[in-house]
Amino acid sequence: MKQNMPDPTRIFTINIRGKLLRLLLLLIIAASTIAIFLFRDRLAALSQYGYLGVFLVNLIASGTILLPAPGALFTYAIGAVLNPPVVALASAAGASLGELSGYAAGVSGQAVIGNTKLYKFLYSLMQKHTKFTNLILLLAASIPNPFFDLVGMASGALRLPLFRFMSITFIGNLFKMLSIAYAGHYSLQWFIK
C-alpha cells in the first residue's frame, strides 16, 4: 500500500513563499515606521480635520514601531476644544488600527527586536500564563507607553486571534484616550477662568 507523501518541492516552495511574504511585510513596516518618524512634524496639519484628524493622527502615530509619535498630544489638544468622549472614541479607533503594525511584525517573525530582554520576558509571560494574556494586553494599551509595540509583537508571534487583539486593544486605548481627552478639556477650563 502506497502512502500519500507530500511533494517535497511543493513544501519547499510554500516555505520560501511564506518567508518572502514575512520579510516583505517586515520591510514595509520598517519603511513606514521610518517615514512616519521623519515626517512626524507634518502630522500637525491633520488636526484641523477635527475627529477625523484625531483618528488619522493616532492611526499614523500608533503605526510606528518603538519610535515616538505625537498621537496622545493631539488627543489632549483636540479634547480641549471638542467633545472629549467622541475625541476618545476616534483616537482609540485610530490607535487600535495603528497597533496592527506591531501585531503584524510579530506574525511575520520578530526579527527586529526578538532578542531584547523585555520582549523575551513579555513573550514568555504571555505564553506561559495564557489566562493573563488579555489582562497584560489591556493594561499595556491602557497606559501611555512606548513598549506596547512589544506586547503587540508578542501577541502576533503567539498568534493571538486578531479580533481578540483588536477588541482588547480598543478597550485599553479607549480608557487611555478618555483620560487624555478629559485632561485636555479640563486643563483648558483652568485657563479660561
C-alpha positions in Angstrom: 0.0 0.0 0.0 1.3 3.3 -1.1 1.3 6.2 1.4 0.4 9.7 0.4 3.7 11.5 0.8 3.7 15.3 0.3 5.7 16.6 -2.7 8.9 18.0 -1.2 9.3 20.6 -4.0 5.8 21.9 -3.1 6.6 22.2 0.6 9.9 23.9 -0.2 8.1 26.4 -2.5 5.4 27.1 0.2 8.1 27.7 2.9 10.1 30.1 0.7 7.0 31.9 -0.4 5.9 32.3 3.3 9.3 33.5 4.3 9.4 36.0 1.5 6.0 37.4 2.4 7.0 37.7 6.1 10.2 39.5 5.0 8.3 41.8 2.7 5.8 42.6 5.5 8.6 43.4 7.9 10.3 45.7 5.4 7.1 47.5 4.7 6.5 48.0 8.4 10.1 49.2 8.9 9.9 51.6 6.0 6.6 53.1 7.1 7.9 53.5 10.7 10.9 55.4 9.5 8.8 57.6 7.1 6.3 58.4 9.9 9.1 59.3 12.3 10.9 61.5 9.7 7.7 63.4 8.8 6.0 63.5 12.2 6.0 67.3 12.2 3.7 67.3 9.2 1.1 65.4 11.2 0.1 68.7 12.8 -1.8 69.6 9.7 -4.2 66.7 10.2 -5.5 68.2 13.5 -7.5 70.8 11.5 -9.9 68.0 10.5 -11.3 67.5 14.0 -12.4 64.0 14.9 -11.2 62.6 11.6 -7.9 64.3 12.1 -7.5 62.8 15.6 -8.4 59.4 14.2 -5.8 59.7 11.4 -3.1 61.1 13.7 -3.5 58.3 16.1 -3.6 55.7 13.3 -0.3 57.0 11.9 1.3 57.6 15.3 0.4 54.1 16.6 1.7 52.6 13.3 5.2 53.4 14.2 7.2 50.7 15.9 9.1 51.8 19.0 9.5 55.4 17.7 7.6 58.2 19.5 4.9 59.9 17.6 2.5 62.7 18.9 -0.9 60.8 18.9 -1.7 61.4 22.6 -0.6 65.1 22.3 -3.2 65.6 19.6 -5.9 63.8 21.6 -5.1 66.1 24.5 -5.3 69.2 22.3 -8.4 68.3 20.5 -10.1 67.1 23.7 -9.7 70.7 24.9 -12.0 72.1 22.1 -14.2 69.2 21.0 -16.4 66.6 22.8 -14.0 64.5 24.9 -15.8 61.2 24.6 -16.1 61.4 20.8 -12.4 62.5 20.6 -11.5 59.5 22.8 -13.5 57.1 20.5 -11.9 58.5 17.4 -8.4 58.4 19.0 -8.9 54.8 20.3 -10.1 53.6 17.0 -7.2 55.1 15.1 -4.6 53.9 17.7 -6.0 50.4 17.8 -5.8 50.1 14.0 -2.3 51.5 14.1 -1.2 48.9 16.6 -1.7 46.3 13.9 1.8 47.1 12.7 3.3 45.6 15.9 1.0 42.7 15.7 1.9 42.1 12.0 5.6 42.3 12.9 5.1 39.6 15.4 3.2 37.4 13.0 5.9 37.9 10.4 8.6 36.9 12.7 10.0 39.1 15.4 13.4 39.5 13.8 13.6 43.2 14.5 13.7 43.2 18.3 13.2 39.5 19.1 16.4 39.4 21.1 15.6 42.2 23.6 15.2 41.1 27.2 11.9 42.9 27.6 10.4 41.3 24.6 11.5 37.8 25.6 10.1 38.5 29.1 6.7 39.6 27.7 6.6 36.8 25.2 7.3 34.1 27.8 4.9 35.7 30.3 2.1 35.7 27.8 2.9 32.2 26.5 3.1 30.6 30.0 0.2 32.5 31.5 -2.4 32.5 28.8 -5.1 33.3 31.3 -3.4 36.6 31.9 -2.7 37.5 28.3 -5.9 39.5 27.9 -5.1 41.4 31.1 -1.5 42.1 30.0 -2.7 43.4 26.7 -5.4 45.5 28.3 -3.1 47.1 30.9 -0.4 47.8 28.2 -2.9 49.5 26.0 -4.5 51.5 28.9 -1.3 53.4 29.8 0.8 55.7 27.5 4.0 53.7 26.9 6.3 53.1 24.0 6.5 49.4 24.9 3.1 48.5 23.7 4.6 47.5 20.4 6.5 44.7 22.2 3.2 43.4 23.6 1.7 43.7 20.1 4.6 41.8 18.6 4.3 39.1 21.3 0.6 38.8 20.6 1.2 38.4 16.9 4.0 35.9 17.5 1.7 33.9 19.8 -1.0 34.0 17.1 -3.5 35.7 19.4 -6.7 35.8 17.4 -6.9 39.2 15.5 -10.4 40.0 16.7 -9.4 39.4 20.3 -6.2 41.5 19.9 -8.2 44.4 18.3 -11.1 44.4 20.7 -8.9 44.4 23.8 -6.5 47.0 22.4 -9.5 49.2 21.6 -10.9 49.0 25.1 -7.5 49.7 26.6 -6.9 52.6 24.2 -10.4 53.9 25.0 -9.6 54.1 28.7 -6.3 55.9 27.9 -7.7 58.3 25.4 -10.7 59.2 27.6 -8.3 60.3 30.4 -6.1 62.2 27.9 -9.1 63.9 26.2 -10.7 64.9 29.5 -7.3 66.1 30.8 -7.2 68.4 27.7 -10.8 69.5 28.2 -10.4 70.4 31.9 -7.0 72.0 31.6 -8.5 74.4 29.0 -11.1 75.3 31.6 -8.4 76.3 34.0 -7.0 78.8 31.5 -10.4 80.3 30.7 -11.4 81.1 34.3 
